[in-house]
Amino acid sequence: MDGWSAVILLAGICPFCAVLGYLTPGLVDDYSGGDPTRAGSAYAINVCGCILGPLFASYVLLPWTGERAALIILGLPFFAFYFAGWKSLLPLQRLFSMLGTCVVVCWMFFSQDFMDLVVSSSTRMEVRRDYAASVISIDGTNGLKHLLVNNIGMTALTPITKFMVDLPLSMHKGDSQSALIICFGMGTSYRTALTWGLDTTAVELIPDVPKAFGFYYPDAPDVLRDPHGRIVIDDGRRFLKRTHEKYDLIVVDPPPPVEAAGSSLLYSKEMCELFKQHLKPHGIAQIWFPGGEPLIGQAVLRSAYETFPYVRCFISVSGWGVHILASEDPIQMGTAAQLASRLPPAVQKNLVEWWPKVNVTNYMGVVLSREITVTNLLNPNPAIEITDDRPFNEYFLLRRNNLFHPETFYRP
């Protein structure tokens, strides 16, 4: 969000909130006339409305009607109240209130919202809404498919999410049997893990995200019927705290942007400790960092580095973002040919499905050639870290407007 967008957003919200903060107690006082019993009843009704209103809007209106229709339906009672009290208004009040009403109605019916912009830039689109979020799947005019959650771009079809599984498993010692995918996304990593024949669990917070799987992959129904796979709707961290399962591979691909509120819970040291507890011997955790401020990347890396004795980092095959591999046992890399030979035929086919003529060995070699020495990436300041109590990577609005300088706040 740029500076002007933030100003416009706050300018639209703050006055409205201020008016409501003044009107609510004013209306209660006017209704009660000094009678505490009537005042208590009015406040009770207000509290019930504050509880039931958001529940009705979130669970009924938004999933069934969409944002524009929901705004209109929620506004209808206010129009009824307005016309009921029309005769009590002075002529000048009627004039200005009517003008304001016309502006609001025109804005509701004729303004362009985000969905209009998405439709104009896509050839096909599906919208799903649940109690948690709006999930938009688009097939862009450029031929690329994208996933958006609450209008924020999550991911696109990319080989990076295949390498999140294939790269660590090619380095895994022994027989690989199970994998945990935290954040389902388009389902690419989940689908890739199943090509290995692993017992695969995917954990996704938003219920409608897995339902969009078929939009991106024609074979989604077959993948979903695979008896080795299961999808759990839950918070990834909460799932790890409540399960006793252990895995050969844990993949976490936190939703962007890295400054988003709550994302620190997937990057923190405490999360890495959970990874350690749920990895089998020789198990590997793959933590994806999509890029951003170098200090944030260093903080993410420190979470893994100070939790696991062995950590390796690789820039992705697409040249952006970093795969952080962490384990309690040495991660033996080998040559590109050696790692490629460890990929079963179905895995090799899946890895290059969008570019069948690509040589798998050369493809693996691209990523291996981009390994970065971990000690060269770490920040010498030990305070550049992410913990549950110090969400270093967050504060989106301040960071994006250059109002937050972590060096000032985080000192050794």
C-alpha positions in Angstrom: 0.0 0.0 0.0 1.4 3.4 -1.0 1.3 6.5 1.2 -1.7 8.1 -0.5 -3.7 4.9 -0.4 -3.1 4.7 3.4 -4.2 8.4 3.8 -7.4 7.8 1.7 -8.2 4.7 3.7 -7.7 6.3 7.1 -9.6 9.4 5.9 -12.6 7.2 5.0 -12.6 5.1 8.2 -11.5 7.5 11.0 -14.3 10.1 10.6 -17.0 7.4 10.4 -15.6 5.7 13.6 -15.5 9.0 15.4 -19.1 9.8 14.5 -20.2 6.4 15.7 -18.2 6.8 18.9 -20.1 10.0 19.6 -23.6 8.9 18.4 -23.9 5.7 20.3 -23.7 7.1 23.8 -25.6 10.1 22.6 -28.5 8.0 21.4 -28.5 5.9 24.5 -28.6 9.0 26.7 -31.4 10.4 24.7 -33.4 7.2 24.8 -32.9 6.6 28.5 -33.8 10.1 29.7 -31.7 9.5 32.8 -33.3 6.2 33.6 -30.5 3.6 34.3 -32.8 0.7 33.5 -33.6 2.0 30.0 -29.9 2.9 29.5 -28.8 -0.7 30.4 -31.4 -2.1 28.0 -30.2 0.1 25.2 -26.6 -0.8 25.8 -27.5 -4.5 25.9 -29.2 -4.2 22.5 -26.2 -2.4 21.2 -23.8 -5.2 22.4 -26.0 -7.9 20.9 -25.9 -6.0 17.6 -22.1 -5.7 17.8 -21.9 -9.5 18.2 -24.6 -10.7 15.9 -23.9 -8.1 13.1 -20.4 -9.2 12.2 -21.3 -12.9 12.5 -24.3 -12.4 10.1 -22.1 -10.3 7.7 -19.2 -12.7 7.8 -21.0 -16.1 7.7 -24.1 -15.3 5.7 -23.9 -12.1 3.6 -20.3 -12.2 2.4 -20.3 -15.9 1.3 -23.8 -15.7 -0.3 -24.0 -12.3 -1.8 -20.5 -10.7 -2.1 -19.1 -7.4 -0.8 -21.2 -4.9 -2.9 -24.6 -6.6 -2.2 -23.7 -7.1 1.5 -23.0 -3.3 1.9 -26.3 -2.5 0.3 -28.2 -4.9 2.5 -26.5 -3.7 5.7 -27.3 -0.1 4.7 -31.0 -0.7 4.1 -32.1 -0.4 7.7 -30.4 3.0 7.9 -32.3 4.2 4.9 -35.5 3.0 6.6 -34.6 5.0 9.8 -33.8 8.0 7.7 -37.1 8.1 5.9 -39.0 7.3 9.1 -37.5 10.5 10.7 -37.7 12.6 7.5 -40.5 14.9 8.7 -38.5 15.9 11.8 -35.6 17.3 9.8 -35.3 21.0 8.9 -35.3 21.9 5.2 -31.5 22.5 5.1 -30.9 19.2 6.9 -33.1 17.4 4.4 -31.2 18.9 1.5 -27.7 18.0 2.7 -28.8 14.5 3.9 -30.4 13.8 0.6 -27.3 14.9 -1.3 -25.2 12.6 1.0 -27.6 9.8 0.5 -27.4 10.1 -3.3 -23.6 10.1 -3.2 -23.5 6.9 -1.1 -26.0 5.2 -3.3 -24.1 6.1 -6.5 -20.9 4.9 -4.9 -22.4 1.6 -3.9 -23.9 0.9 -7.3 -21.4 2.4 -9.8 -17.9 2.4 -8.1 -15.3 0.1 -9.5 -14.1 -2.4 -6.9 -11.2 -4.9 -6.9 -13.3 -7.6 -8.5 -14.0 -5.4 -11.5 -10.2 -4.9 -12.0 -9.6 -8.7 -11.7 -12.3 -9.5 -14.3 -10.8 -7.0 -16.8 -7.3 -8.6 -16.4 -8.4 -12.3 -16.6 -9.9 -14.7 -19.1 -11.4 -16.9 -16.4 -12.1 -16.4 -12.8 -13.7 -18.3 -9.8 -14.6 -16.6 -6.5 -15.1 -18.5 -3.3 -16.0 -17.0 0.1 -16.0 -18.6 3.5 -16.0 -17.5 7.1 -12.3 -16.8 6.9 -11.6 -15.1 3.6 -12.4 -14.4 -0.1 -10.5 -16.8 -2.4 -10.1 -15.7 -6.0 -8.6 -17.9 -8.7 -7.8 -16.2 -11.9 -6.5 -17.3 -15.3 -4.8 -14.1 -16.4 -4.7 -12.7 -19.9 -1.0 -13.5 -19.9 -1.8 -17.2 -19.5 -0.6 -17.4 -15.9 -2.9 -18.7 -13.1 -2.9 -16.9 -9.8 -4.3 -17.4 -6.3 -5.5 -14.4 -4.3 -6.8 -14.4 -0.7 -8.6 -11.3 0.4 -7.3 -9.7 -2.8 -3.7 -10.3 -1.8 -1.7 -12.3 -4.4 -0.5 -15.6 -2.7 1.1 -17.5 -5.5 1.2 -18.5 -9.1 2.0 -21.8 -10.9 5.7 -22.0 -10.5 8.4 -24.7 -10.3 9.6 -23.2 -7.1 6.8 -24.9 -5.1 7.9 -28.2 -6.7 11.5 -27.7 -5.6 10.3 -27.0 -2.1 9.6 -30.8 -2.0 12.0 -32.2 -4.5 15.2 -30.4 -3.4 15.2 -31.5 0.3 13.9 -35.1 -0.5 16.7 -35.5 -3.0 19.1 -34.9 -0.1 17.2 -36.9 2.5 19.0 -40.0 3.8 17.2 -43.3 4.0 13.7 -44.1 3.0 11.3 -41.1 2.7 7.9 -42.0 3.9 6.0 -38.9 5.1 5.7 -35.2 4.5 3.8 -32.2 6.1 2.9 -29.2 3.9 2.0 -26.1 5.9 0.0 -23.7 3.6 -1.7 -25.5 0.8 -1.7 -22.6 -1.7 -2.4 -24.0 -5.2 -1.6 -27.5 -4.0 1.6 -27.8 -6.1 3.8 -28.9 -3.1 1.1 -31.3 -1.9 0.7 -32.8 -5.4 4.5 -33.1 -5.7 4.9 -34.9 -2.4 2.3 -37.4 -3.5 4.3 -38.2 -6.7 7.0 -39.4 -4.3 4.5 -41.9 -2.8 4.7 -40.2 0.6 2.0 -40.2 3.3 1.3 -36.5 2.9 -0.6 -34.1 5.1 -1.4 -30.6 4.0 -2.6 -28.0 6.6 -4.4 -24.9 5.3 -6.1 -22.1 7.3 -8.6 -21.0 4.7 -11.3 -23.7 3.9 -11.9 -22.5 0.4 -8.3 -22.6 -0.7 -8.1 -26.4 -1.2 -11.5 -26.2 -3.0 -9.8 -24.2 -5.7 -7.3 -27.0 -6.4 -9.2 -28.1 -9.5 -8.9 -24.7 -11.1 -5.2 -25.0 -11.4 -4.7 -28.7 -12.1 -7.0 -30.9 -14.3 -5.9 -34.0 -12.4 -7.0 -32.5 -9.0 -9.8 -35.0 -8.5 -7.4 -38.0 -8.9 -4.9 -36.3 -6.6 -7.6 -35.7 -3.9 -8.6 -39.4 -4.1 -5.0 -40.5 -3.4 -5.2 -42.6 -0.2 -1.7 -41.3 0.8 -2.9 -37.7 1.1 -5.1 -35.8 3.5 -5.9 -32.1 3.8 -6.5 -30.6 7.2 -8.2 -27.2 7.8 -6.3 -25.7 10.7 -3.6 -23.2 11.6 -0.3 -24.8 10.8 1.3 -24.0 14.1 -1.7 -25.1 16.1 -1.7 -28.4 14.2 1.9 -29.1 15.1 1.3 -28.4 18.7 -1.6 -30.9 18.8 -0.2 -33.7 16.8 2.2 -36.5 17.8 3.1 -37.3 14.2 6.7 -37.1 12.9 7.7 -36.5 9.3 10.7 -37.0 7.0 9.9 -33.6 5.4 8.2 -30.5 6.7 7.6 -27.7 4.1 6.4 -24.3 5.2 5.5 -21.6 2.6 4.1 -18.7 4.6 1.6 -16.5 2.8 3.1 -13.2 1.5 3.9 -10.5 2.2 6.5 -11.3 4.8 5.5 -8.2 6.7 2.0 -9.4 7.2 0.6 -9.5 10.7 0.9 -12.9 12.3 3.4 -14.3 9.7 6.1 -14.1 12.4 4.5 -17.2 14.0 5.6 -19.3 11.0 9.1 -17.8 10.9 10.0 -17.6 14.6 12.4 -19.7 16.7 9.6 -21.2 18.5 8.2 -22.5 15.2 11.6 -24.0 14.3 11.6 -25.7 17.6 8.3 -27.3 16.7 9.8 -28.4 13.4 12.6 -30.1 15.3 10.2 -31.9 17.6 8.2 -33.3 14.6 11.0 -34.4 12.3 12.1 -38.0 12.1 15.8 -38.9 12.2 17.5 -37.4 9.1 14.3 -35.3 8.6 14.6 -32.0 6.8 12.5 -28.8 7.2 12.2 -26.5 4.2 11.4 -22.9 5.0 10.6 -20.6 2.1 11.5 -17.0 2.2 10.1 -15.2 -0.9 12.4 -12.1 -0.6 12.0 -8.6 0.8 14.1 -6.6 3.2 17.5 -8.2 3.7 17.2 -7.7 7.5 14.0 -9.7 7.5 15.7 -12.5 5.5 18.6 -12.5 8.0 16.1 -12.7 10.9 14.3 -15.7 9.2 17.6 -17.4 8.7 18.6 -16.9 12.3 15.5 -18.8 13.5 16.7 -21.9 11.6 20.4 -21.4 12.3 20.0 -21.1 16.0 17.6 -24.1 16.2 19.2 -26.6 13.9 22.9 -27.6 13.7 22.9 -28.0 9.9 21.4 -25.3 7.6 21.8 -24.8 3.8 20.4 -22.0 1.6 19.6 -22.0 -2.1 18.3 -19.3 -4.3 15.3 -20.7 -6.2 15.4 -21.9 -9.8 13.5 -18.8 -10.8 16.3 -16.5 -9.4 14.3 -15.0 -6.5 13.4 -16.2 -3.0 15.4 -18.6 -0.9 15.0 -22.3 0.1 16.2 -22.7 3.7 16.9 -26.4 4.5 17.4 -27.3 8.2 18.1 -30.6 9.8 19.7 -32.2 12.9 21.8 -34.3 10.6 24.3 -33.2 8.0 22.6 -32.4 4.7 24.6 -34.1 2.0 24.2 -32.3 -1.3 26.1 -34.4 -3.9 26.2 -33.5 -7.6 23.3 -32.5 -9.8 23.4 -35.9 -11.5 23.4 -37.7 -8.2 20.4 -35.8 -6.8 18.5 -36.1 -10.1 19.1 -39.9 -10.0 17.3 -40.0 -6.7 14.1 -38.6 -8.1 11.7 -41.4 -9.1 10.4 -41.3 -12.7 7.0 -39.9 -11.7 8.8 -37.1 -9.7 11.1 -36.2 -12.7 8.1 -36.1 -15.0 6.2 -33.8 -12.6 9.2 -31.5 -12.1 9.4 -30.7 -15.8 5.7 -31.1 -16.7 5.5 -27.5 -18.0 8.8 -27.8 -19.9 9.1 -31.5 -20.9 12.3 -30.9 -22.9 14.2 -29.6 -19.9 16.9 -31.9 -18.7 16.3 -32.8 -15.0 20.0 -32.9 -14.1 20.6 -29.5 -15.5 17.4 -28.2 -13.8 18.7 -29.4 -10.4 22.1 -28.0 -11.2 20.6 -24.5 -11.6 19.5 -24.5 -7.9 22.6 -26.3 -6.6 24.8 -23.7 -8.3 23.0 -21.0 -6.3 23.8 -22.2 -2.8 24.7 -19.3 -0.4 27.0 -19.7 2.5 24.9 -19.3 5.6 27.5 -17.5 7.7 27.8 -14.9 4.9 24.0 -14.2 5.2 23.7 -13.9 9.0 23.6 -10.5 10.5 26.3 -10.0 13.2 23.6 -8.3 15.4 22.0 -11.2 17.4 19.0 -9.0 18.0 18.0 -9.3 14.3 15.8 -12.4 15.0 12.2 -13.4 15.0 10.6 -14.8 18.2 6.9 -14.9 19.3 7.5 -11.9 21.5 9.6 -10.0 18.9 7.8 -10.1 15.5 10.7 -8.5 13.7 9.3 -9.1 10.2 5.9 -7.4 10.8 4.7 -3.8 10.9 3.6 -3.8 7.3 2.3 -0.2 7.0 5.2 1.3 8.8 7.8 -0.7 6.8 6.2 0.0 3.4 6.1 3.7 4.1 9.7 3.8 5.4 8.5 4.8 8.8 10.0 1.8 10.7 13.7 1.4 11.0 14.4 -1.8 12.8 18.1 -1.0 13.5 16.8 1.8 15.8 14.6 -0.6 17.8 16.5 -3.8 17.8 19.9 -3.5 19.4 22.2 -6.3 20.7 
